[in-house]
Amino acid sequence: MPTLSSGIRGIAVALGLAIPVIVAGNLYQEHQHELRAAETYTANTTRALEQHAARTLETVDTYLQTVISLVGSRLDSVPASVIHDALRERLSQSRHLNNILITDANGQLSHDATAFPSRTLDLADRDYFQVLRSNPSIGLYVGQPIVGRQTKLPSLPLARRINNPDGSFGGVIVAMINPAAFQEVYDALDLGPGATLGLWREDGTLLVRAPHVPELIGRNYASSENYKRYILPKQTKPFWSLGSTDGVARVLAIGFVQSYPLYVSATQTRNTALSSWYKTAAVQGAIAGGLTLVLFLALWSLARDISDRQNHARELLKAKEAAESATLAKSEFLASMSHELRTPLNAIIGFSRLMVEERDMAMPTMHRYARLVQDASTTLLSIVNDVLDVSKLETGNLDLDPHPFSPRDLVESVAILLRGEAEAKGLALHVEAEPSLPLTLVGDDTRLRQVLLNLLSNAVKFTAKGMVWVFVGCEGEENGVARVRFSVMDTGIGIPADKQHRLFKRFSQVDNSTARQFGGTGLGLAICKSLVEVMGGSIVVESVEGEGTMFSFVLDLPVAEAIPAPQDAAVPRSASASARGAHILLAEDVEMNQELAVALLTRWGHTVEVAPDGAAAVAAVMRTRFDLVLMDVQMPVMDGIEATRRIRALGGSYATLPIVAMTANVMSRDIAICREAGVDDHIGKPFVPDALRLLVERLTASKSQKISDPAGEAGVAGHAILDLAVLDDLTALMGPARVRSLLVKLNTHLEKNPLPTTNLAMLRFEAHALISWSGMLGLRELSDACRSLESACEGVDGRRLQFPARLVAAQGAVERAKTRLANHLASLPDEQAA
């Protein structure tokens, strides 16, 4: 009978095999891509060599035909000195030619561009003379190369037949091509170690070669396998072949020079083509090997520790393993891995948060340990989310959710999250928004925040001193669409120019030392690039090693007509203190998840009934009236999908009963299945408590009525001044010490009476700054008053007339905020200041 420990060992083995398989598959695709790129590169090189050879030969051939047309029929009647002067002048004007010769019908040299009178020289035995004498139909003929005794470089004879007026053979004119015309060009092209370039006669005779090997020039390769297979049929598609002399694998591309009996070749070795791939493979292999080893050892150790668990649970474990095996058989590996990781993470994050918020913990050390557990589990969840984002982006299943948002508030909220970390390192973190930036745009601010948070987090991480700067500006607006630029700049370590091309590759970092010193999976920037591209933009990087880096991206975003009121975006955070406690059915089979969800829901003032499986959930709904059902998807006896279908089939009020699916499978296909079954919404595991609270309050909003404030506030007025629910959320995100530090700084700022009455521009600036600062810390009244004061300063819609009254209201809000902040800071326990 299989045990839980054997099941975990099986998962360890599966992960140990699956991760290398996935990485190997990705590396194989990149390997094939690099080989295809090498084929394209060599083919492009041969096209360039074709054009060079064609232009060179065409220039010389044109001249030969011109000479033939001028003197061919009058060769004996034109003075020899005139012909010599013409040939010498042409020779001096061309760097392509070594000499120009004219022979008579017997092959005797009659005219020589380099000597007058011409030398006594018999050229009757030369191949070009014999071929042209015997074949009147041949045009330009490329002769056998003649290797210089001193230069060791070949001269290429280009010859044409000269006919007498009666059409009989009258001799040949020969232009001796300077080998440097080709050799210099070929030597300048670098295709890497072991690469070769060549110029060939169509009969397989090698004319020019780079690198130059004198003993190979003039050798004929017509008997070689490559010549028979590819040259004779004029094959121009690149192919891979082993070198006949060194056995090295190379890609070979061939190009045939149009109108001339020549062809060119270019080769590149496989090692050169794959040089960058070898480095990438080493990095990804190390990451995959390390991750596989850690997961394998962790799961194997866990299996060993629980091998002595109770025997009576074996049958249940067997059923669970069968269900998981069926899920693995139908789902992608990433979705299955996500489910396995998210289920324990839900309990780890939830319970560690409850421990951190529990002020009665006996030992400060245990409080610190709980915080460390929460931070580690949150980091692991971010890695899981990164992997899922990569999967969604690759499959095209990432959907955007565009809606109106404030770009200023967006960048300020991102900066606030990392300002504490920056200040701890002694860094200045500046945020700047251009005045021309529209107040409200339409876009997916959640994905924008994800990109900006990743870029800003990297900037703070890789900057030891100096500053980090976030900028958002408008580069123009046309037809209601603004072109918006987002930039994140730092004075950190910078990125070497030769490493910048690796920044946006998955699982890739600048080098191994970066990963060891700063950590990270190498997915963040790849996801940022993909998200920006999905939103229709592009991201670029500018960096100087040792001086700093700037990432920028530009998006075209529609301009919204008006700023949406805060309550339009979501149920207010204070709703938990003003809504009647709902009666909720929790369908969940895992005891840890039951305890966590019940603890959170009851803390928010709701009553909860628990059903351990789908069948029990259906029976409970038929027996009791509930305001909301939280339905886990994977449960024994009956899963959540089937339970939802049966509840909807009951008809009547059951057809409209709000049902929320809770699932660790957050792939779009899994969510679509939930929707088809009839759920109203879904929330992923592990769920963010704030997200769960807002979802519950939205679906039960019609049931609202007054209840007591769980935070102990003395009435609505006090809660409107300082919203402790906002502070609780911020504390869970940033930690009590950072939140207390922000409160103290704000209180100190307010003590200085920050709303001057003598300088309207400064007053508007201070009011604008306090909108986001106070709103982020829960001072809702002060934030709203400053927003009204800012619009009055701007004179929007004639509000300048309301300026005095709004200034008095804002100053009063400042005084009330100072009093409320002082009381709240005094009520905090001593350990929260640590």
Number of C-alpha atoms within 10 A of each C-alpha: 6 11 22 24 20 16 17 22 20 16 19 23 16 12 20 20 13 15 17 18 13 14 17 16 12 14 18 14 10 16 19 13 14 18 18 14 14 24 23 15 19 23 23 15 21 26 19 14 26 22 15 16 21 17 13 15 20 14 12 20 20 11 14 22 17 12 16 19 13 11 14 20 17 13 19 10 8 12 10 17 13 10 18 23 15 13 20 18 12 16 18 14 9 13 12 20 21 19 21 23 20 27 23 20 19 15 20 16 21 20 23 22 23 18 11 14 13 17 13 10 11 14 18 18 9 13 15 22 24 14 14 21 23 11 11 15 8 12 14 20 21 23 21 21 23 16 18 12 8 6 9 14 21 23 23 22 26 22 25 26 31 29 19 15 11 8 10 12 19 20 26 27 23 27 25 22 24 19 21 18 15 21 20 11 12 21 15 9 13 13 19 13 10 17 20 22 27 22 28 23 22 19 15 21 20 22 28 28 22 20 14 17 11 15 9 13 21 19 14 15 15 15 9 11 11 14 17 14 11 16 19 13 9 14 15 16 13 22 14 16 16 13 12 11 6 8 9 14 17 24 25 26 27 28 26 26 23 12 10 17 14 22 24 26 24 28 29 26 23 19 16 17 22 19 11 13 20 13 12 21 19 11 17 22 17 13 20 20 16 12 16 20 15 14 17 22 15 14 21 19 15 15 21 15 11 14 14 11 12 10 10 8 11 15 13 13 15 16 12 17 17 12 15 16 13 11 14 15 11 10 16 12 16 20 20 20 18 20 21 15 16 23 19 16 20 23 23 21 25 24 22 20 19 16 19 23 18 11 12 9 12 9 9 11 10 13 20 13 15 21 20 14 18 23 16 14 20 18 12 15 20 12 16 19 15 18 19 19 20 21 17 15 16 11 9 10 13 17 11 14 11 16 15 20 22 18 24 20 17 17 21 19 17 19 22 18 16 17 20 19 17 23 12 10 15 14 20 15 21 15 16 14 17 12 10 11 22 19 17 21 26 20 23 17 19 14 17 19 16 16 21 23 20 16 22 25 18 18 27 26 16 19 22 16 16 14 19 25 19 25 17 23 21 19 14 12 17 10 7 11 16 21 18 21 17 20 21 24 23 28 24 24 19 20 19 13 11 8 11 15 11 17 19 21 16 18 21 23 24 16 12 13 10 12 15 9 9 10 12 15 15 21 20 25 21 18 22 23 19 20 23 18 15 15 18 12 17 16 19 12 17 14 20 15 13 12 13 21 22 20 19 19 20 22 20 21 20 21 22 19 13 11 12 14 8 9 9 8 11 12 18 14 19 16 19 25 21 16 21 20 23 22 19 22 23 24 29 27 19 15 10 16 21 18 15 17 23 18 15 17 21 14 12 19 19 17 15 20 16 19 20 19 24 27 19 16 26 21 13 17 17 13 9 10 14 19 17 20 23 24 28 27 26 22 20 17 11 17 19 29 22 15 23 25 17 17 21 18 12 12 11 9 10 17 15 13 20 18 23 26 24 24 24 25 23 19 22 13 12 15 19 12 12 24 16 11 17 21 25 14 16 20 20 20 23 23 19 13 17 14 12 18 17 18 18 23 24 14 18 19 16 11 12 15 12 12 13 15 18 13 12 9 16 10 10 13 10 15 22 16 21 24 21 23 20 19 19 19 16 18 18 18 15 16 16 21 15 20 21 19 14 18 20 15 12 18 19 12 13 17 12 8 11 15 21 15 11 8 9 14 14 14 20 21 13 16 26 18 16 24 23 23 20 21 18 18 23 24 28 22 26 28 26 18 22 31 21 21 29 27 20 22 23 15 14 10 9 11 16 16 12 15 19 13 11 22 23 13 17 22 19 15 21 25 15 18 23 18 13 18 20 14 11 14 15 10 9 12 10 8 11 14 13 11
